[in-house]
């Protein structure tokens, strides 16, 4: 699969992942909502590291500047 995430997109996902994890681990968002956000933060980190978002692939979206010039 080709990468479909740009640096800004990756950065936003990492920042959100840090915020969600902080909210969960500090007890601000306990319970089911906190756990869902913690899982979502893991997905954000994973997709940022790999550079591929499966939902973007399904929808045909690419924020990667190298692939937008085609």
Rosetta blueprint (number, residue, H / E / L):
1 X L
2 X L
3 X L
4 X L
5 X L
6 X L
7 X H
8 X H
9 X H
10 X H
11 X H
12 X H
13 X H
14 X H
15 X H
16 X H
17 X H
18 X H
19 X H
20 X H
21 X H
22 X H
23 X H
24 X H
25 X H
26 X L
27 X L
28 X L
29 X L
30 X L
31 X H
32 X H
33 X H
34 X H
35 X H
36 X H
37 X H
38 X H
39 X H
40 X H
41 X H
42 X H
43 X H
44 X H
45 X H
46 X H
47 X H
48 X H
49 X H
50 X H
51 X L
52 X L
53 X L
54 X H
55 X H
56 X H
57 X H
58 X H
59 X H
60 X L
61 X L
62 X L
63 X L
64 X L
65 X H
66 X H
67 X H
68 X H
69 X L
70 X L
